[in-house]
């Protein structure tokens, strides 16, 4: 959630600005929701729930000896688990309302999907889904006629015409060399496709790649000891949630924060904001490239790691985009044989009359091929960007080719479509492979506005954002400020800081002073305003990772970890007690009249730390630690309705 050692989702910054999902309604389309779970019950919304498997209003999952229907409950906890109750953790949007749709625990038919996608579209704002076709590396499948119509109707009529928001996990078929452009849910222009990254910035093996991925959040390895902490069946908590299934709900929660900041955002506005609020720094991949307007993008991560603080900041001042325009170009008139390589060019200059800035680009193909998985398809724009629409899929031995299949890429975002577009089909398998291309239609979506000319709301952080492209933003190593800036001008007298003479500009604060300052090595950063200085991070909290969880395919439930991914606990989880007199954890718990610090893991409190703004009772219910009521600095403000935050210390 927030981690000062590696890049993080910057959720505490959004919370510190007062955005917690209040007034936003989300639903999780899955295998049910344990609505009476003590960490979900207060936020449960029956109007955002239904059981389409049993055709009744109760989304409670079906229990069995194997308890396989835990997926939806885990995803829901990531989004909207209640804060400050000492149970599992806090959801990203812990004041949002959450519903559940039970639809995957039975026959998964087109009509069931359409009903789920169309549930209460004037009431529900966000639909989160972590499932899709089989991630076996050979399936090419997508929504049926009814589900496809439900997507379109949702973005046109949902939320009073602003458009329903559909958040989708990109898929867990990486170990099968699957490609998410063969998944018609993930590659829909109406969904936000979310990929996964590990806490160390590397790609999990299960994560798929494709140019339909828009953004990325954390998950974990399936074998990691530390995975996503969230709610589980039978009123329990789990630390074993993982996969891209865990990544999508994190993004859904962050979108809820943005909608609270600006309820007038359309479905397209949010995609523009997500791109602007995704940071590529530290995400490891060899395919990072700049598109024609200078945006860095990857087939594994989209535009980067989603930053909740930046997303909310952009949303607050965003003005609506102009209407969506579509221009289609029929690229070939007669069939063309595919040998070792086929290159086709088409001129889309006529589209520049209606589209000045691109959004989604679709390539509709019909072709036959002797071994479909050997065919690599790529598209290049007039501005020089090349997007690989589908890579080699060694397990795909189908001879069916692609029949009226639509690939999608977000990599040309904000480019001008004017000029020559080039499609390349290349055989990467047996030289004897043959095929024929019969249809190639280029569909360009965008707006007549010059979107690159829009100034980002994060004007004070531009320098830091530029430096973040190459590496760490040194400015974030300063002391945590109280309100107006992240970096305080001086060290706390009880710390033994190192001097870091780096300009202090931050992606999470309006402005920072530029004088050199002392700092500890990447101390854990609480919400701005929570502390007037940095806290020593002897044992920094681990970055929440998402591990693959069970996902269900459209025709049948998924057996392999598909869209399920580990979810980060929304509030920092308590560390195990340390040996008396050595290391422990400070806990800020703002549930009382004034903010109080208590500690866990040391027999005596560490010296030199501010603990309370005003004297408060030392008995802290459920703290599991001890309470220090000494007012050493009197600088901590009270934060009502904020979640518990933990910071390591050396005692």
N, C-alpha and C positions, 0 to 999 in steps of 0.2 A: 504493500500500500504506500508506505513512505519509508525510504531506505536511503541513508546518506552515504552508503558505500557504493552501491550500484544505482543506476537510474531507476526511478520508481514511477508509480502511477500518479503521484502528487495529489492524492485524494484529500489529505489533511488541509491543503491550501483551499480547496473548494469548500470544505466544511467550515474553515475559519472565516470565510466570507458569508457564512450563514446559509449555505445551500446544502440541504440534506434530503432532498426528494419530496419535500412537503407539497401536497397537492397533485402529485403525479401518480398515475395508476399503471402498473405493469402486470403482465401475466406470463407465466412460464408454460409453454406448450410442451408437454412431456408425458410421463407415466403416472402423474398424480402429484398431490401436494399434501403433506401431513399438516393440515390446517390448524390443529390444536397443539402443535409443537410450541413449547414455552418461549422459544426465541422467534417465533413467527406469528403467534396467535394475535398479538396486539396490532399487527399490520395486515392481517389477513382480510381480504375483501371478497365476500361471496358474489358480488356483482361482476367480478372479473374472473369467475371460476365456473367450470362445468365439467361433467364427466360424459364425454361422447362415446366412451366404450360401453357404459351401462345406461346411457341416456337419462341421467339425473343430475341435479345441481351440485352434488357432493363430489369434490375432486380427490377425496381421501384415497391413497394408494391401496392396492390389494396386497394384503400381507400373506406371506407363505413361509414355509420352513427355510427357504433359501433367501427370502427377503430381497428379491431382485429389483423391486420397483422403488429404488431409493434416489434415482437420478434427478427427478424433478424437485424433490425436497432439498437436495444438496444445491442445485442451481438457484433455487429461491432464496436460500440463506445468504448466498453471496450478494444478492441484490438488496434484500430488505430485512435481514435479521435485526432485531430490536437492539438498540444501544443501551449501555449502562444497566444491564440486568445481571451481569456476572455469569452468563450462560455460555454460549458458544463464541460469540464475537458480535461485531456490528456489520450490517450490510453496507455496501457503498452508498446506497440511498436509504438510510435507516429510518427515515420518516415517510417514505413512500408507502403506498398501498400495494399489496402483492396478492395476486390470484394465481390459481393453477388450473390447467386444462389437462384432464386425463384423456389421452388419445392414442398412446403408444402401446397400451396393454391390451391389445385385441387386434382385430382385423384392421389393417391400416389401408384405408381406401381413399380414393380421390375425394369423395364427398365428406369423409371425416376430416381430412386436412382442410378442405374448404370451409367447413363449419368452424373449425378451430381458428383459422385465420380471420374469420369474419365475426368472431364473438364480440359483441358490444363495441363496435368501432367508434361510436361517439362518446364512449365512456373510458375505454382502455386507450392509453397513449402508446405503450410500448409492448411488443410481443417478442419474447426471447425464446429462441429455439436452438437446441444443441443436438440435432439429429439430421439425417439425410439418407441418400441411397447407400448401398453397401460400399465401404471403403476398401474394396478388394483389388483395386488396380485394373479392373476389367469392365466394370459397370459404367454405362453412360445412361443417366436417367435424371428426370426432373419432375416438376409438378405436372399433374394431369390437367385436363381442360378446366375443371371446376376450381382447383387450387390456383391455377394461373390467373383465372378470372378474379379470384378472391384477392390475390396480391394487387392486381390493377385497381380493383374497386377500393381497396384499402387506402392506397396512396391518393386516389382521386377524391374519395368522399370521407374517409376517416378523419377524426378530430375536426369535424366541421369544415372539411375541405383542405385542412393543412396537411393531411396525410398521416396514416398510421405508420409507426416506426417498427420495422422488422429487423431484429438483430439475429445473425446466424453464425454458428460455429463453422469454420472453414473445412474441417474434416480431419480424421485421424488415420488416413491411409498412407502416410509417408513411408512406413516400412514396406508397403506394397507398391511403392513408386506411383501412387495414385496422384491425380491432378484434379484440383477442385474446379477446374473449368469443365469437367465432365459431370458435375453436380449442378443441376439446374436450379437448385434452391440458393446455393452459395453464389452462383454467377448471375443471379437475377439483378437487374438494375434497381429493383425495389428493396433489396435487402442490403444490410451492412454486414459484409463478411469479415469475421474476426479471426486472426491467426494467433499463434502462441509463441512465446519465447521463454527460455529458462532464466532463472535469476542471474546467471553469469553472462547473459547476453547471447547465448548460443541457441540454435534451433533444436527443439526436441525432435527425435527421430520420427515420431508419429505425425508430426505436423506436415500438411500438404503444402504445395506451392501452386500458385496460379496468379494471373494479373487481376483477378476479380477481388482479391483480398484488399480491403481498404485500410485496415489498421490492425494493431496487435496489442494484446495484454499478456500478463504473465500466466504461466502454468508451470508444470514440473515434469520431471521424468517419472515414468510409471514405477520405477524402482526406488525413487527418492524416499529417504526417511521423512523428510519434511515436504509435505504436499499442501494442498489447499485445505484450510480449516473452515468448516461450515456445518450447517444443520444436517441431521441424519434421522432415519426412521426410529420409532419408539422413543421419541423425545431425547434422543442422544445427540452428541456432537461427533464429528469425524475429522481426522487430519489426513484423510486418504482420498481426497477428491483430486482429479487430474484430467489431462487431455484438453483438447480445444473446447470441450463441453464446459470447462470451467472458465475459459477465457471469455466466451460470449456474454455470460451474465455480468461479468465485471464491466464490460463495455456498456451493457444495458443500464447498469446502475449509474455509470458516468453520464450517459445520455439523459437519464432522469434528472441529474443535477443541472444539466444545461437547459432542460425544459422548464425547470423551476425558475432558472435565471431569466429565461425568455420564452414564455408559453406560446408566442406567436411564430415560432420557428416551424417551417415546413419540413417535409421529409427530405427535400433536396438541400435546404439550408443546413440541416444537420450533417449531411454528407460533406458539404463544403467545410463546415466547422471541424469535423473529425479530421479531415486532411490537414487543415491548418494547425490543429492541436496535436498532431502525431509527430514524434521526434525520432529521427533515424539514428541518433548517436548511440554507440556502444552495441547495437544489434549486429551480430556477426553474420555476414553473408558475402559471397564473392560477386553477387550480381547487382549490388547497389549502383544505380545510374541516375543521372539528372535528366529529367524530361525537357521538352523544349522551352519551358518557362522557369527552369532552374529548381524544380521540386525533386528531391531525392526519393526514389521509390525502388522497391524490391519485390520480386515474385514471392518471397517468403513472408515478408512483413508488411506489405503495402507501403504506406507512408511513414511507418514507424510505430513507436510505443505511445499509446494514447495517454495524454497528460490531462488529468481532470481539472487541475487549476487553470491551465491555459484554455481548456474547452469552455469552462464557465466564463472566464474573462472575455473570450471572443464572443460568446453568446450574449453577454450583457449589452453589447453595443452593436450587434449585427442587425443590418437592415436586410429585408427580404430580397431574395434573388428574383430577377425577372422571370416570366413564364418559361417553361421548358419548351425548347424547339427540337424537332426531329427532322433529319434529312437523310434519305436513303438513296444509295447509288447502286444500280444493277451493274455489276462489274464485268460479267461475261454474258455473251449472247448464245454461245454454242459450247458443247462439251469440250474439255481439254484433257488430254492424256497426262497422267502423272507417272513419270519414270523415276530417275534418281532425284530430280529437283524440278519443280515447276514454279515460275515467278510470274505473277500477274500484276500489272499496274493499272490504276484507275484514277481519274481526275475528279476530285471533289470540290473544285473551285466554286461550283454553283451553290454549294452549301454555305459558303461564307456570307451569302446575302442574308441568311437568317440566323446563322450561328457564328458568333465571334469568339466564344470561349467554350471549349468542349467539356463535357462531363463524361458520360459513359460512351464507349465505342463498342459496337457489336458487329460480329462477323457471322453471317448466316451461311452455312455451307451444306451442300448435298454432294456426297462423293462416295464412290466405291473404292475399296482397297483390299488387297489380298491378306494383309495382316495389319489391322488398324493401329495397334500399339507401336508400330515402327515409324509411324508418320509424325513428324514434328511440323507444327504450323506456327508461323510468326507473321506479325503485321508491323510495318514501318510507316511512320507518319511523315508528312511534308517537312516537319520541323526536326526530323532526324531521330526520333524516339523509336526503338524497336521493342515490341512486347511479344514474348513467346506465349502464344495462346494455349498450346498443349505440348508437353514434352513426351519423350519416349515412355511408354508404359509396357514394360517387358511381359507382364502377365496378360495383356490384352491381345488375345490371338484371334479376335473376331474378324470375320470376312464381311461384316455388314457395313463397314465404313461409317460415315456420319450422315444420317438421313434427316435433312432439314434441321440440323443442330445449330444452336446459336452460342458462340463463344463470346465472352465479354472481357474488356480490359478497362481498368481505371487509370492506366499509366499515362494517358494523353491528357489528363485533367488540366483545364485552362489553356491548352494549346489552341491555336487558330487552325481550322481544318483545311484552309485553302491550299490547293496544290495536289501533288501526286502521292497517292497511297499505294503501298506495295505489299502484296500477300505472297508469302513463300511457303511452299509445301516441300518437305525434304524427307527422303527415305533414309532412315538410320539403321535399317535392318538388312535382310537378304537382298542381294542385287536383283533377284528374280521377282521381287514384289512389283505388282502392277496395280493401276487403278485409274479412275476417271473422275474429274471434277465436273459436275453438271450445273451447280448453282453457287454463286458467290455474290452476296448482297452485303454492302457496307451500310450499317445503320449508325448515324452520328447523332448523339443527343447533346444538347447544351443550351446556351442562352445567348442573346444578342448583346449582352453587357460585356465590357472589357473587365473580366474578373481579376486578372493579375494587377490591375491598377488600383484595386481596393487596398487600402492601407490596413495592415493588421492592427488589432486593438492593442497588441502587446508592444506598443511603441518603445517603452522604456527597456524592453528586454531584447531588442533586436540584436545587439552585439553579442549577448550571451547565446541567443539562438544560433547565430552564425558560428560561434565557436563550438557549440554543442554538436555541430555537424562533424567536426574533426575529432573531438574528444571531450573530456570533462570540462564543465563550466567551473573554473576555479573560484568564481565569485560565490558559488554556493557553499564554499568552505568557511564562510565567515560566521559571526555570531548571530543567533536568531534574534531578530528585532521584535519590538513590542507591537507596533501597528503599521507604521508607515514604510518600514523597509525590513528586509530579511536580515541584513547584516548590521549588527550594532557596532558603534565606533570603538568600543573598548572591551577588554577581557574581564571576566569575573575574577575578583581577587583570589578566590580559592582554587582556581584552575592553574595548571602549569602548561600554558599553551606554547605552541610553536609559532614562529612568525611566518606568515605567508604574505609576501608582497605582491598580491594579484589584485587587479581591479575587481571590485565587488559588484557584479551585475548578475541578476538572478532571473531564472525563468519563472519563479514563483512569487515575485514581489514587484510592486510598482516601480521601485527605484532603490538603489543602494549607493552609499558613499563609496568613493573610489580610493580612499587612503589605505595604505597597507594595514593589516590588522593581524592580531594573534588569533590562532585558532587551533583547535584540536584536530586530529586526523578524522575528518568526515564524521562529525558527531551526528547522532540521530536527530532529525529535525522534526519538532512537533509543529502543530498548527501555528502560523504566525500570530504572535500575541500571547502565546501560552508561556513563553519563557523569554527573559531579556538577554539570555546568553546561551551559548552552546553547552551541551552536556557531554562529558567524556564518554566515548563509545568504546569501552574495552571489549565488549562483546556485542557488536551491533546486531539488531534484529535481522533475521534472515528475510530475504525478499520472498514474498509469497509466490509460490509457483503453482502452476496448474497441472495436475496429472490427468492422464486420459481416463475418462469414465465411461460407463456403458452408454452406447448410443444405439438408437434404433433406426434401421433402414426403412425407406418408404414402404417396400413390399413386406419386409420381415424385420423383426427386432434385430439390432446389431449384436453380434457376438464379440467382435473385436472392439477395443477401445476406439470409439469413433469420435463423436463430438464431445464426449465428456472430458472435462479437463479439471485440474485442481483449482480450487478457488481460494483466493487469499482471504484470511480472516479479516474482517473489516476493522476490528480494533486489535491492536497488538496483543498477542497472546502472552500470558504470563510465563516467564522463564522458570525452570526448576530452581528450587531454593539452593543458594550457594552455601559454601561452608561458612560458619560463623566468623565474622571479622574480615571476610575477603570481599568477594564480589556479590552484587545483588541487583535489584531492579527498583527504580523509583516509579511510583504510579501516581499519575495525576488523575484524581477522580472528582469531577466537578458536580457531583450529585448533591452537594451540601450548599449551605448559604454562601460559603466562600470556597475557593479552590484549595484543596488540601493535598499535601504530598504524604504518602506513606511508603514504606520500603519493605522489601521481602528478600530474605537471604542473608542478612547480616545481624549479628547480635546487638550491635550498637549502630546508631545512625552515622553516616559519613558526615564529616564536619564541613562547614562553610557553604551549605546549600540553603537557599531560600525555601521555605516550606509552606507558609500560608500567608494570605493577605490579612486575615484577621484570625483571632483565636477561634478554633472550632473544637468540638468534642473529639477526644482521641480515639474513641471507639468507632472504628470504621467497619460497618457490617460487611461481612463477606470478603474482607480484604486479604485474609490469609497472611497478613504481615502486621507491622506495627505502625503507629502514627506519630509523627513529629509535629508538635504544635508551636514550635518556636518561630517567631517572626523575625527572620534575619535580615530581610531586605525590603519587605513590604511592596514588592513590585508585581506580584502575581494577581491579575484580574480574575474575577469569577467568570466561569463559562458555563451557564446553565444549558442543559440539554446537549452537552457534548460528550462523546464517548471517552472511556478510559484510555489513557495513552501511557505507554511504558518506555523508560529509558534506562539503559544499563549504567552502572557506576562502579567505581573502585572504592571500597571502604577501607 
